Amino acid sequence: MNDVHRLPGPAHHNWDWQSRAACRELGSAPFFHPAGERGEERESRDEAAKRICGTCPVRTACLEHALQTREPFGVWGGLTEEERRAMLGRPARPSLV
């Protein structure tokens, strides 16, 4: 779970960027892997999500949000959870094989 203490307050201007996101009407499936997804399937889904992020006008705000809140799952701002962890200098999660 992300650290809710790091979330911005309820003021609309803190969340306005989400209304302009390229993913707004797509649901979460392209951005969050289902249980057990590994290998090429996961890489393909991540790459498809990153292509959507690549066209997004609020990609920077999305990534900043994910880094600030330590979002633990999914593609946010064009980066996977592993890529964000590396940016933050945090160790990778242990594999649940």
Sequence and secondary structure as in RCSB ss.txt:
>XXXX:A:sequence
MNDVHRLPGPAHHNWDWQSRAACRELGSAPFFHPAGERGEERESRDEAAKRICGTCPVRTACLEHALQTREPFGV
WGGLTEEERRAMLGRPARPSLV
>XXXX:A:secstr
   GGGS  S HHHHGGGGG TTTTT STTTS  TT  HHHHHHHHHHHHHHHHT TTHHHHHHHHHHHT  SS 
BTTB HHHHHHHHT        
